[in-house]
Each structure stands twice: as structure tokens, then as C-alpha cells.
Amino acid sequence: MAALRPRVHFTARRFWLNDPNGLVFAGGRYHVFFQHNPRAGNHGYMSWGHASSVDLLRWEEHEVALPWREGRDVFSGSAVVDWRNSSGLGDAEDGGPPVVAMFTGNGFYHQAQYLAVSRDGGETWAFGPPEPVLDEGKQDFRDPKVFWYAPGGSWVSVVVHP
């Protein structure tokens, strides 16, 4: 199957991948996060895969950043570097800004938005609190895109509600 994989663009070493969830520059490297089933070549066990590069041409795939957890898939979202630590999720001792992910947690007929944070430039990740940061009690409520809105001095999230 390696012959069917792209030679220039990133692709996972094996198994299923889909939506990109964030391309950020942190810790001196570019990081890409993507929908990934680390167990098989089909949709299932939705997790966030992770790869990094120094030149956007040669990619090193890492362990899964945000793994599927019993009863909850980790669906699409976005990752941002919080350069000002305005989220308060970083620590002065970390040596760099936190990388924050907002993602859709998909349970049985219920989707809500959750946070995860990396305090080492995107290398390792920790899930945030078990409670969602945004929950409308909907079945289809996903794919948050987060960005810094400088004129308002705040973070903004756009979420899909079909």
C-alpha cells in the first residue's frame, strides 16, 4: 500500500486518516493534527493523529495526540497556539506558549465541544476537564474552528450545527 501513499504531502504511515484539525507552528516545528483511526483502515476509534516537520516536506509521525476514549470519539476541531496565554492554560515554567485544541467529543447521539492542551510545544497532550466547554445538547454539533480576534481581544469559535 505504500505505493499508493503521496510522496510529498503528509499521509499517515498506515490506516485511515481524514480531516485536518490544525496546522500550527510551535516549539520550532510545524505540527499537523488530523482525524485518524489508529487501529484500522476504516472510520472508527476516531482520534487525532499527529505529525511534525521542520520544512513542511518531510514529516515525522508521532503517537496519537488525542486518542479515542471508551464511549467518546474525538472528532474534528482545531488547534491554536495561545501566544499570550490568554486562556490561562499555560504555565510560566513551560518555556513556551500552550497549544490548545478544541474538538468535538462524539458520544451516543450527542456531540459537544471539549478542550485539550499541550504545554510542551505540541508534543504531548492532556485532555481538559471532563465537562464540555460548549454543549447545546445536540446530535449534530461539531467541527469547532477557533481563532484569535485581535480587534475584540478575544478567542472566537465557529461551530457547525447542520
ABEGO torsion letter per residue (X at the ends): XAAABBAABBBBABEBBBBBAEBBBBGGBBBBBBBBBAABABBEGBBBBBBBBAAGABBBBBBBABBBBBGBBBBBBBBBBBAAGAAGABBAAAGBBBBBBBBBBBBBGBBBBBBBBBAAGGABBBBBBABBABBAGBABBBGBBBBBBAAAGBBBBBBBBX
